[in-house]
């Protein structure tokens, strides 16, 4: 994913994921509670997370918008980290 942004508000939309891996030791893939962590790094690091989707399995739709506020015009890095929710 690529986007350019300037000082001010930045939004990113998290649509969904398909085929998330089942963690080792989890017997029922429908027990996954996936979410996404997003980091915006530009001087300071801002972090946001989507809501956890309970018991949805390997395919999930979030359709969430996460907002950040940048105070600098410097280069920014965005990191998306999908998380499968781990073991129960």
N, C-alpha and C positions, 0 to 999 in steps of 0.2 A: 504494500500500500504506500502511496506517495501523496503527500499534500504539502503545500507551502502555507506559511502563516507568518503573521507579523505580530508585534506587541499588541496585546489585547486578548479577547476571548477566542478560544479554539475549541471546537466541538468535533468529536469523532463518533460515528454511529457503529455500534456493534450489532450486526444482523443475526448471525447464528454460526453454528459449526456442525459438521457431519463427520461421522466415523471416529469420534474420540476413542482413544484406546482404553481398555479396561485395565485398571491397576492390578498388579499381581496380588493374588490372594482374595480378590473380590469374585464371588461365584456368580452373582446375578448382575449383568450389565445394566439392568433397569434401575439399580440402586444408585447410579451416579447422580451427583448434585453439582453439575458443572457451572463454572463462572469464568469471567475473564478479568485479569488484572491489566491495567493500562498505566504506563509511566510516561510522563513528558519530562524530558531532561533538557533544561536550558538554564544554566547557572544553578538554580535549585531544582530539585526533583519533586514533581507533583504526582501523586498516585490516586487512582480511582479504581473501583471494581463494579462489575455488574451485579445484579442480584443473583443469588444461587437459585437454580431451577431444580426443584426437588424431584427425585426419582424419575428422570426423563430419559435416561439411557444415553446412547452415544450420539444422538442427533438432537440438537436443541436450537430453539429460536429465542433470542433475547429481544431484539428490536429496541435497544436502548441507546440513548445519546448521553455521552459523558462529556462534561464541560471542564475546561481548564482555563486559567488566566495567566498569560505570559506578561512579564514586565520588561522584557528585553527583546530586541530585534536580532539577537545573536542566533546562530545555528541551533536548532532544536532536534532532538532525537525522540522518536515515539517507539515504545516497546509494548507489544501486545503479547500477553502470556495466557493462553487458555489453560484452565485447570479443571481436571475431571472430578474434583470433589473429594478424592481419596477414599479410604476405607471407612466403613461404618462400624 
